């Protein structure tokens, strides 16, 4: 999970969503109170779940480590095949806009001739 979260695309997407969430909370007082209540609820559930799950995780630790290693190798291969995962969202969007503009220009030229 940490490796996925550290991918530039995922990390920057989380930053964009977080900024939008914070901005929305700041701009809309009614939504802020709803969001604050939801955050407190999630925090309480997370704390309660963590204490219950901890003994199970300790028992499964060798299996989790093996799965983590396997997932890490798979993520490495995925990163090699999809280099856009190493780019921030802004760059992916910019590259996509540029590609679409280029293709539209090509189509316009083809139709003109």
HELIX and SHEET records of a PDB file:
HELIX    1   1 UNK A    2  UNK A    6  1                                   5    
HELIX    2   2 UNK A    8  UNK A   27  1                                  20    
HELIX    3   3 UNK A   29  UNK A   81  1                                  53    
HELIX    4   4 UNK A   83  UNK A   86  5                                   4    
HELIX    5   5 UNK A   89  UNK A  112  1                                  24    
END                                                                             
